[in-house]
Amino acid sequence: MQDNLFSDLSQILPHLAKLQHKIENLRYLSKQLDESRIEIFMTLPDGVTIMLDDHIIPFNLNLEIKTLFEDSIDEYQRQHDHLNKLNNESAI
């Protein structure tokens, strides 16, 4: 599917740069987690906003968010590696 999105190979390099930027941002945020307090806000269909924190959720939100960041980094890295491989193969 991704191959079809980049039938114009000139689109690969900007997308690679965006993926790399996302990876770097997530790595930075992940390093900041130990010193941070996690608060998640959820807006209900009626417009009411509720804060979800460790008082509502019986899990350590810092650890859960760290896992989410790590999984996201892994996914973006897989996409980056795949596109980089496509780009390198097209240059041959």
Buried (B, 14 or more C-beta within 10 A) or exposed (E): EEEEEBEEEEEBEEBBEEBBEBBEBBEEBBEEBEEEEBEEEEEEEEEEEEEEEEEEEEEEBBEEBBEEBEEBBEEBBEBBEEBBEBBEEEEE
